[in-house]
Amino acid sequence: MEKSGEKKEKAEKGEEEKETREKILELKKKTEGKSRKFAKCHKMLAKADEALGKNDKAGAKKAYLKARDIYTRLEYMEKKELYGELLQLYNKLSK
């Protein structure tokens, strides 16, 4: 017989997997038809945001710097799409 703690643990794990799948689908939709640099930059921004959520400011800053470096090499229209996210992350890091 399963204990209530085990059921809760399985439910939490299922929720985490569902959220991960949703994030992956969202990322695929956003990066569809874009350059590899765009996808990589977006991935680094997401990684930095996740690190901030875990209070890992050093990891977030490292990911932000990588994202910014990739961002500088993007085409104008791709830069335009990511600028808001990049700026938002910068503002979070500067607090």
C-alpha positions in Angstrom: 0.0 0.0 0.0 1.2 3.5 -0.9 1.6 6.0 1.8 0.2 9.5 1.4 3.7 11.0 1.3 4.6 8.8 -1.6 1.4 9.8 -3.5 2.2 13.4 -2.9 5.8 13.0 -4.1 4.6 11.2 -7.3 2.0 14.0 -7.9 4.7 16.7 -7.5 7.0 14.8 -9.8 4.2 14.6 -12.4 3.5 18.3 -12.2 7.2 19.1 -12.6 7.4 16.9 -15.7 4.2 18.5 -17.1 5.7 22.0 -16.6 8.9 20.9 -18.2 7.1 19.6 -21.3 5.1 22.8 -21.5 8.2 24.9 -21.3 9.8 22.9 -24.1 6.8 23.2 -26.3 6.7 27.0 -25.7 10.4 27.3 -26.5 9.9 25.3 -29.7 7.1 27.5 -30.8 9.0 30.7 -30.1 12.2 29.5 -31.9 10.5 27.8 -34.9 11.8 29.3 -38.1 14.6 31.3 -36.3 18.3 30.9 -36.4 20.3 28.6 -34.1 21.8 31.7 -32.4 18.3 32.9 -31.6 17.4 29.6 -30.0 20.6 29.5 -28.0 20.2 33.1 -26.8 16.6 32.4 -25.7 17.7 29.2 -24.0 20.4 31.1 -22.1 17.9 33.8 -21.0 15.6 31.0 -19.7 18.5 29.4 -17.9 19.4 32.8 -16.3 15.8 33.4 -15.2 15.6 29.9 -13.7 18.9 30.5 -11.8 17.5 33.8 -10.4 14.4 31.8 -9.3 16.8 29.6 -7.3 18.6 32.6 -5.9 21.7 31.8 -7.8 22.7 35.3 -8.8 26.2 34.3 -10.0 24.8 31.6 -12.3 22.2 34.0 -13.6 24.8 36.6 -14.3 26.9 34.1 -16.1 24.0 32.9 -18.3 23.0 36.5 -18.9 26.5 37.4 -20.2 26.4 34.4 -22.5 23.0 35.4 -23.8 24.1 39.0 -24.3 27.1 37.9 -26.3 25.0 35.8 -28.6 22.4 38.6 -28.8 25.0 41.0 -30.2 25.5 38.6 -33.2 21.8 38.2 -34.1 20.1 39.7 -37.1 18.1 42.9 -36.4 14.6 41.4 -36.4 15.7 38.6 -34.0 17.3 41.2 -31.7 14.1 43.1 -31.7 12.2 40.0 -30.5 14.6 39.3 -27.7 15.3 42.8 -26.5 12.5 43.0 -24.0 13.5 39.7 -22.3 17.1 40.7 -22.2 16.3 44.1 -20.7 13.9 42.5 -18.2 16.7 40.1 -17.0 19.2 42.9 -16.8 16.9 44.9 -14.6 16.3 41.8 -12.3 20.1 41.3 -12.0 20.8 45.0 -11.2 18.5 45.0 -8.2 
